Amino acid sequence: MKNHRFRGYTLIELSITMTVGSALLILSVGLIHQAMRYHSVTRDREAEHRTLDRLSSDFRRDTHLATHAELRSSQELELFSNEQTVVRFRANEREITKENIQDGQLIHKESYELKRPIVGVFSVLSKPTMICLSIQSTNTSVGTKLAPQRQFTAALGRLVKHHTAEVTDDP
């Protein structure tokens, strides 16, 4: 008599394979979730970085074009130019606003919004007159690192001096 052996898998082999497959699936779902969370945090930080770059550029340009500045408080700065234009910067909890005012009327308003709470401090340094904006995150939730302090410094009236310089062709 011939002994016929059926080809296939035993119940034990299938159980072990399904257990290993389930464990790998659970691990991969965890990794995918973590990767998505890192992507979200990275996207938010990138947006914050772009906002701070735009703020830095605008702050420096406006400070370079101003003839004098008034520090209303540590959270409010006004820059004055020869054209009777005032640029007012205000720091709030989650944003810094910039207002362009000409002849007492608001011409343009722009907000630099950040996702994390911040403390923005304006200060005036002398010799030569330098205007400084320091930004520090105040997020104190457990498990989150504070963002490093950002500091933007610009020379008051730097471009005004270049615009009013006289150039002659005489040797």
Secondary structure, DSSP 8 states (H G I E B T S, - for coil): -------S--HHHHHHHHHHHHHHHHHHHHHHHHHHHHHHHHHHHHHHHHHHHHHHHHHHHHHHH-SEEEEEETTEEEEE-TTSEEEEEEE-SSEEEEEEEETTEEEEEEEEE-SS-EEEEEEEETTTTEEEEEEEE----TT------EEEEEETTHHHHHHS-------
